[in-house]
Amino acid sequence: MNTDGSYSNNVDNSLEDGLNNNNFLEFSLDTRQEVVVTAPKRDESRRETAIRRPIPISIIERDEFGHTFIDPIHGLDFMRNADQFIIQQNYDLADLITNTENRYTVKISKRENSEAIYYATESSKSCHRTWFGSGRAFNMRLYDRSDQEAMMFKRRLGCGYCTFCCRLQRLEIWIPPGELVGIVAQRWKPLKTCFDIRNRHEQTLYIIEGPNSFGCFHKGDLFQIYTSDGSTQIGTIVHQWDPVSTMYQLLLQMPSSITDNRHKALLLGSAFLLEYMFFENAQKRLNITCMC
């Protein structure tokens, strides 16, 4: 800029030359697309330290015709090769101060520890829990480790064991998709607790007998499982204290000769029925229990 406020002639001349010669800047946009045909290689050190995510379902390997197959385990398959089952009730702070639905964990006993195979949740009416207590009707759903429903227990409302009882206990065992496996039906006896385990055709498979009792009072923690004719004892259901978990648990023992998972489901359902009739919240009650 000159002293009089005007631009120099050199600047004016350069602008005029640019306009006359159309010397504009030109921009080009590259619209070509490149396709990646090869995947980038992983770092060798990262490949060695990478950990594969575990499969969300349990599997079992089997060999047939010289080939190895991997099958997913679901439903009743978790009871395969198991002859001891542990039923533990799950507690939290809300259960101690309110009348809530029960929750259980079913485990199989191994050499040194136990493995959870099912998680059971009760579905019942609040008024039934309040007025009928352990004799209430409920639906107990058991879920396996893949969060699929494995079986369901349906119990009707029963009034117990008293001498002139007209509505004895009955529990049905169902598996998806709505198939009845069998029932556990109480048989009336004046001085002994007795149950018949039947298949869906009402054929008796096993008999469960408890200790001697008088009237509607029961005392005892051991129940024997017999064959259908009642001549041979093949298993037990015991209510006992577990010092490791510091809680009561129900131990179901059956012979290894029982390989049908449906029969195991029936025996497991009978153990749940005994849990509600005699041992529910056992740490809050006396050893002598009224079953009304």
The 8 nearest C-alpha neighbors of each residue, nearest first, counted from 0:
[[1, 6, 5, 7, 4, 2, 3, 8],
 [2, 0, 5, 3, 4, 6, 7, 8],
 [1, 3, 4, 0, 5, 6, 7, 8],
 [2, 4, 1, 5, 0, 6, 7, 8],
 [5, 3, 1, 2, 0, 6, 7, 8],
 [6, 4, 1, 0, 3, 7, 2, 8],
 [7, 5, 0, 1, 8, 4, 10, 11],
 [6, 8, 9, 10, 0, 1, 5, 11],
 [7, 9, 11, 10, 12, 6, 13, 5],
 [10, 8, 12, 7, 11, 13, 6, 14],
 [9, 11, 13, 12, 8, 7, 14, 6],
 [12, 10, 8, 14, 9, 13, 15, 7],
 [11, 13, 9, 15, 10, 14, 8, 16],
 [14, 12, 16, 10, 15, 11, 17, 9],
 [15, 13, 17, 11, 16, 12, 18, 10],
 [14, 16, 12, 18, 17, 13, 19, 11],
 [17, 15, 13, 19, 14, 18, 20, 12],
 [18, 16, 14, 20, 22, 15, 19, 21],
 [17, 19, 21, 15, 16, 20, 14, 22],
 [18, 20, 16, 17, 21, 15, 22, 14],
 [19, 21, 17, 22, 18, 16, 15, 23],
 [22, 20, 18, 19, 23, 17, 16, 24],
 [21, 23, 17, 20, 24, 18, 19, 16],
 [24, 22, 21, 25, 17, 18, 20, 26],
 [23, 25, 26, 22, 21, 27, 17, 18],
 [24, 26, 23, 27, 22, 28, 21, 29],
 [27, 25, 24, 28, 23, 29, 30, 22],
 [26, 28, 29, 25, 30, 24, 31, 23],
 [29, 27, 30, 26, 31, 25, 32, 24],
 [28, 30, 31, 27, 32, 26, 33, 25],
 [31, 29, 28, 32, 27, 33, 26, 34],
 [30, 32, 29, 33, 28, 34, 27, 35],
 [33, 31, 30, 34, 29, 35, 28, 36],
 [32, 34, 35, 31, 36, 30, 29, 37],
 [35, 33, 36, 32, 37, 31, 38, 30],
 [36, 34, 37, 33, 38, 39, 32, 40],
 [35, 37, 34, 38, 33, 39, 40, 32],
 [38, 36, 35, 39, 40, 34, 33, 41],
 [39, 37, 40, 36, 35, 41, 34, 42],
 [40, 38, 37, 41, 42, 35, 36, 43],
 [39, 41, 38, 42, 43, 37, 46, 45],
 [42, 40, 43, 39, 46, 45, 44, 38],
 [41, 43, 45, 44, 46, 40, 47, 39],
 [42, 44, 46, 45, 41, 47, 40, 48],
 [45, 43, 47, 46, 42, 48, 41, 49],
 [46, 44, 42, 48, 43, 47, 49, 41],
 [47, 45, 43, 49, 44, 48, 42, 41],
 [46, 48, 44, 45, 49, 43, 50, 42],
 [49, 47, 45, 46, 50, 44, 43, 51],
 [48, 50, 46, 47, 45, 51, 44, 52],
 [51, 49, 52, 48, 47, 46, 53, 45],
 [50, 52, 53, 49, 54, 48, 46, 47],
 [51, 53, 50, 54, 55, 49, 56, 48],
 [54, 52, 55, 51, 56, 50, 57, 58],
 [53, 55, 56, 52, 57, 58, 51, 71],
 [56, 54, 53, 145, 57, 144, 52, 58],
 [57, 55, 145, 54, 58, 71, 144, 72],
 [56, 58, 72, 71, 55, 59, 54, 145],
 [59, 57, 71, 72, 70, 69, 56, 60],
 [58, 60, 70, 69, 71, 61, 72, 57],
 [59, 61, 69, 68, 70, 67, 58, 62],
 [62, 60, 68, 67, 69, 59, 63, 70],
 [61, 63, 67, 66, 68, 65, 64, 60],
 [62, 64, 65, 66, 67, 61, 68, 60],
 [65, 63, 66, 62, 67, 61, 68, 60],
 [64, 66, 63, 62, 67, 68, 61, 60],
 [67, 65, 63, 62, 64, 68, 61, 69],
 [68, 66, 62, 61, 63, 60, 69, 65],
 [67, 69, 61, 60, 62, 70, 66, 63],
 [68, 70, 60, 59, 58, 61, 71, 67],
 [69, 71, 59, 58, 68, 72, 60, 61],
 [72, 70, 58, 57, 59, 73, 56, 69],
 [73, 71, 58, 57, 76, 70, 77, 59],
 [74, 72, 76, 75, 71, 77, 143, 149],
 [73, 75, 149, 76, 143, 77, 148, 72],
 [74, 76, 77, 78, 260, 149, 73, 261],
 [77, 75, 78, 79, 74, 73, 72, 260],
 [76, 78, 75, 79, 116, 72, 74, 73],
 [79, 77, 76, 81, 75, 260, 80, 263],
 [78, 80, 76, 81, 77, 260, 258, 75],
 [79, 81, 78, 82, 258, 255, 77, 257],
 [82, 80, 78, 79, 83, 107, 255, 84],
 [81, 83, 253, 255, 252, 254, 80, 84],
 [84, 82, 252, 108, 251, 107, 81, 253],
 [83, 85, 107, 251, 106, 250, 108, 86],
 [84, 86, 250, 106, 105, 249, 107, 251],
 [87, 85, 105, 249, 248, 104, 106, 250],
 [88, 86, 248, 104, 103, 89, 85, 105],
 [87, 89, 103, 102, 104, 90, 86, 101],
 [90, 88, 103, 102, 87, 104, 91, 101],
 [91, 89, 94, 88, 92, 102, 95, 93],
 [90, 92, 94, 93, 95, 89, 96, 102],
 [91, 93, 95, 94, 96, 90, 97, 89],
 [94, 92, 95, 96, 91, 97, 99, 90],
 [95, 93, 97, 92, 91, 96, 99, 90],
 [94, 96, 92, 93, 97, 91, 90, 98],
 [95, 97, 93, 94, 92, 98, 99, 91],
 [98, 96, 94, 99, 93, 95, 92, 100],
 [97, 99, 94, 100, 96, 128, 129, 95],
 [100, 98, 97, 94, 101, 93, 125, 128],
 [99, 101, 121, 122, 102, 123, 98, 120],
 [102, 100, 121, 120, 99, 103, 88, 89],
 [103, 101, 120, 89, 119, 88, 121, 100],
 [104, 102, 88, 119, 89, 87, 118, 120],
 [103, 105, 118, 87, 86, 117, 119, 88],
 [106, 104, 86, 117, 85, 115, 116, 118],
 [107, 105, 115, 85, 114, 116, 84, 113],
 [108, 106, 84, 114, 113, 83, 85, 109],
 [107, 109, 113, 83, 84, 106, 112, 114],
 [110, 108, 113, 112, 111, 107, 114, 83],
 [109, 111, 112, 108, 113, 107, 114, 83],
 [112, 110, 109, 113, 108, 114, 107, 243],
 [111, 113, 109, 110, 108, 114, 107, 106],
 [112, 114, 108, 109, 107, 106, 115, 111],
 [113, 115, 106, 107, 116, 108, 112, 109],
 [116, 114, 106, 105, 117, 107, 104, 113],
 [115, 117, 106, 143, 105, 144, 114, 77],
 [118, 116, 143, 105, 142, 141, 104, 115],
 [117, 119, 104, 142, 141, 103, 105, 143],
 [120, 118, 141, 103, 140, 102, 104, 142],
 [121, 119, 102, 140, 139, 101, 103, 141],
 [122, 120, 139, 101, 100, 138, 102, 123],
 [121, 123, 138, 137, 139, 100, 120, 124],
 [124, 122, 137, 121, 125, 138, 136, 100],
 [125, 123, 127, 126, 128, 122, 137, 136],
 [124, 126, 128, 127, 129, 123, 98, 99],
 [125, 127, 129, 128, 124, 130, 131, 123],
 [128, 126, 131, 124, 130, 129, 125, 135],
 [129, 127, 132, 125, 126, 131, 130, 135],
 [128, 130, 126, 127, 132, 131, 125, 98],
 [129, 131, 127, 128, 132, 126, 135, 125],
 [130, 132, 135, 127, 134, 128, 129, 133],
 [133, 131, 128, 134, 135, 129, 130, 127],
 [132, 134, 275, 135, 276, 131, 279, 128],
 [135, 133, 132, 131, 157, 158, 156, 276],
 [136, 134, 156, 131, 127, 133, 132, 128],
 [135, 137, 156, 155, 154, 123, 134, 127],
 [138, 136, 123, 154, 122, 153, 139, 135],
 [137, 139, 153, 122, 152, 121, 140, 154],
 [138, 140, 121, 152, 151, 120, 122, 137],
 [141, 139, 151, 119, 120, 150, 138, 152],
 [140, 142, 119, 150, 118, 149, 148, 117],
 [143, 141, 148, 118, 147, 117, 149, 146],
 [142, 144, 117, 146, 145, 147, 116, 149],
 [143, 145, 146, 116, 117, 142, 56, 147],
 [144, 146, 56, 143, 147, 55, 73, 57],
 [147, 145, 144, 143, 142, 148, 118, 149],
 [148, 146, 142, 145, 143, 149, 74, 144],
 [147, 149, 142, 141, 150, 143, 146, 140],
 [148, 150, 74, 142, 141, 143, 147, 75],
 [151, 149, 174, 141, 173, 148, 140, 175],
 [150, 152, 140, 173, 139, 172, 141, 174],
 [153, 151, 172, 139, 171, 138, 173, 154],
 [154, 152, 138, 171, 170, 137, 139, 151],
 [155, 153, 170, 136, 137, 169, 171, 138],
 [154, 156, 136, 157, 169, 153, 170, 137],
 [155, 157, 136, 135, 134, 154, 158, 168],
 [158, 156, 168, 134, 166, 159, 167, 155],
 [157, 159, 291, 166, 134, 167, 156, 160],
 [160, 158, 291, 290, 157, 167, 161, 168],
 [159, 161, 215, 290, 164, 291, 162, 167],
 [160, 162, 215, 164, 163, 214, 159, 291],
 [161, 163, 164, 214, 189, 160, 215, 188],
 [164, 162, 161, 165, 160, 166, 189, 187],
 [163, 165, 161, 162, 166, 160, 167, 159],
 [164, 166, 163, 167, 158, 161, 157, 162],
 [167, 165, 157, 164, 158, 168, 159, 156],
 [168, 166, 157, 185, 159, 165, 169, 158],
 [167, 169, 157, 185, 184, 159, 166, 170],
 [168, 170, 184, 183, 154, 155, 185, 167],
 [169, 171, 154, 183, 153, 182, 152, 184],
 [170, 172, 182, 153, 152, 181, 154, 183],
 [171, 173, 152, 180, 181, 151, 182, 179],
 [174, 172, 179, 151, 178, 180, 150, 152],
 [173, 175, 150, 178, 177, 176, 151, 149],
 [176, 174, 177, 178, 150, 173, 149, 148],
 [175, 177, 178, 174, 173, 179, 150, 148],
 [176, 178, 175, 174, 173, 179, 151, 150],
 [179, 177, 174, 173, 176, 175, 180, 172],
 [178, 180, 173, 181, 172, 199, 177, 174],
 [181, 179, 173, 172, 199, 198, 178, 261],
 [182, 180, 198, 199, 197, 172, 179, 171],
 [181, 183, 171, 197, 170, 172, 196, 184],
 [182, 184, 196, 170, 169, 195, 269, 197],
 [185, 183, 169, 195, 194, 168, 182, 186],
 [184, 186, 194, 168, 167, 193, 169, 195],
 [187, 185, 194, 193, 184, 188, 195, 167],
 [186, 188, 185, 189, 193, 167, 160, 192],
 [187, 189, 191, 190, 186, 192, 193, 162],
 [188, 190, 191, 162, 187, 214, 213, 212],
 [191, 189, 212, 213, 211, 188, 214, 192],
 [192, 190, 211, 188, 212, 189, 210, 193],
 [191, 193, 209, 208, 188, 210, 194, 190],
 [192, 194, 208, 186, 207, 185, 191, 209],
 [195, 193, 185, 207, 186, 184, 206, 196],
 [194, 196, 206, 184, 183, 197, 205, 185],
 [197, 195, 183, 205, 204, 203, 206, 182],
 [198, 196, 203, 202, 201, 204, 182, 181],
 [197, 199, 181, 200, 201, 202, 180, 182],
 [198, 200, 181, 201, 180, 179, 197, 182],
 [199, 201, 198, 202, 197, 181, 203, 180],
 [202, 200, 197, 198, 199, 203, 181, 182],
 [203, 201, 197, 200, 198, 204, 199, 196],
 [202, 204, 197, 196, 227, 205, 195, 201],
 [205, 203, 227, 197, 196, 202, 226, 198],
 [206, 204, 227, 226, 196, 225, 203, 195],
 [205, 207, 195, 225, 194, 224, 227, 196],
 [208, 206, 224, 194, 193, 223, 225, 195],
 [209, 207, 193, 223, 192, 222, 194, 206],
 [208, 210, 222, 192, 191, 193, 223, 221],
 [211, 209, 219, 191, 212, 192, 222, 208],
 [210, 212, 191, 190, 209, 213, 192, 217],
 [213, 211, 190, 217, 191, 216, 210, 214],
 [214, 212, 190, 216, 215, 217, 211, 189],
 [213, 215, 216, 161, 162, 212, 189, 190],
 [214, 216, 161, 290, 160, 289, 213, 291],
 [217, 215, 289, 288, 214, 213, 212, 290],
 [216, 218, 212, 288, 287, 289, 215, 219],
 [219, 217, 287, 286, 288, 212, 216, 220],
 [218, 220, 221, 210, 217, 286, 209, 287],
 [219, 221, 238, 237, 222, 218, 239, 210],
 [222, 220, 237, 219, 236, 209, 238, 223],
 [223, 221, 209, 236, 235, 208, 237, 207],
 [224, 222, 235, 208, 207, 234, 209, 225],
 [223, 225, 207, 234, 235, 232, 233, 206],
 [226, 224, 232, 206, 229, 231, 233, 205],
 [225, 227, 205, 229, 228, 231, 206, 230],
 [226, 228, 205, 204, 229, 203, 206, 225],
 [227, 229, 226, 230, 225, 231, 206, 205],
 [230, 228, 225, 226, 227, 231, 206, 232],
 [229, 231, 228, 226, 225, 232, 227, 233],
 [232, 230, 225, 226, 229, 233, 228, 224],
 [231, 233, 225, 224, 234, 226, 223, 230],
 [232, 234, 225, 224, 254, 231, 253, 226],
 [235, 233, 253, 224, 252, 232, 223, 254],
 [234, 236, 223, 252, 224, 222, 251, 237],
 [235, 237, 251, 222, 250, 221, 252, 223],
 [238, 236, 221, 250, 249, 220, 239, 235],
 [237, 239, 249, 220, 248, 250, 221, 236],
 [240, 238, 248, 247, 237, 249, 241, 220],
 [239, 241, 247, 246, 248, 242, 245, 238],
 [240, 242, 243, 245, 246, 244, 247, 239],
 [243, 241, 245, 244, 240, 246, 247, 239],
 [242, 244, 245, 241, 246, 240, 247, 112],
 [243, 245, 246, 242, 241, 247, 240, 248],
 [246, 244, 242, 243, 241, 247, 240, 248],
 [247, 245, 244, 241, 240, 248, 242, 87],
 [248, 246, 240, 239, 241, 238, 249, 87],
 [247, 249, 87, 239, 86, 238, 240, 250],
 [248, 250, 238, 86, 85, 237, 239, 251],
 [249, 251, 85, 237, 236, 84, 238, 252],
 [252, 250, 236, 84, 83, 235, 85, 249],
 [253, 251, 83, 234, 235, 82, 236, 250],
 [252, 254, 234, 82, 233, 83, 255, 251],
 [255, 253, 256, 257, 82, 233, 234, 252],
 [254, 256, 257, 82, 253, 258, 81, 80],
 [255, 257, 254, 258, 253, 82, 259, 233],
 [258, 256, 255, 259, 254, 262, 253, 263],
 [257, 259, 256, 260, 255, 80, 79, 263],
 [260, 258, 261, 262, 257, 263, 79, 264],
 [261, 259, 263, 262, 75, 258, 264, 78],
 [260, 262, 264, 263, 259, 265, 180, 75],
 [263, 261, 265, 264, 260, 259, 266, 257],
 [262, 264, 260, 266, 261, 265, 267, 259],
 [263, 265, 261, 267, 262, 266, 268, 260],
 [266, 264, 262, 268, 263, 267, 269, 261],
 [267, 265, 269, 263, 268, 264, 270, 262],
 [266, 268, 264, 270, 265, 269, 263, 271],
 [267, 269, 265, 271, 270, 266, 264, 272],
 [268, 270, 272, 266, 271, 267, 183, 273],
 [271, 269, 267, 273, 268, 272, 274, 266],
 [272, 270, 274, 268, 269, 273, 275, 267],
 [271, 273, 269, 275, 274, 270, 276, 268],
 [274, 272, 276, 270, 275, 271, 277, 269],
 [275, 273, 278, 271, 272, 279, 276, 277],
 [276, 274, 279, 272, 273, 133, 277, 278],
 [275, 277, 273, 274, 133, 272, 278, 290],
 [276, 278, 274, 275, 273, 279, 288, 290],
 [279, 277, 274, 281, 275, 280, 276, 273],
 [278, 280, 275, 281, 274, 277, 133, 276],
 [281, 279, 282, 283, 278, 284, 247, 88],
 [282, 280, 278, 284, 279, 283, 247, 285],
 [281, 283, 280, 284, 247, 285, 246, 279],
 [284, 282, 281, 280, 285, 279, 286, 278],
 [283, 285, 281, 282, 286, 280, 288, 287],
 [286, 284, 287, 288, 283, 281, 282, 218],
 [285, 287, 218, 288, 284, 219, 281, 217],
 [288, 286, 218, 285, 217, 216, 289, 284],
 [289, 287, 217, 216, 290, 286, 218, 285],
 [288, 290, 216, 215, 291, 217, 287, 277],
 [289, 291, 159, 215, 160, 288, 216, 276],
 [290, 159, 158, 289, 160, 215, 161, 134]]
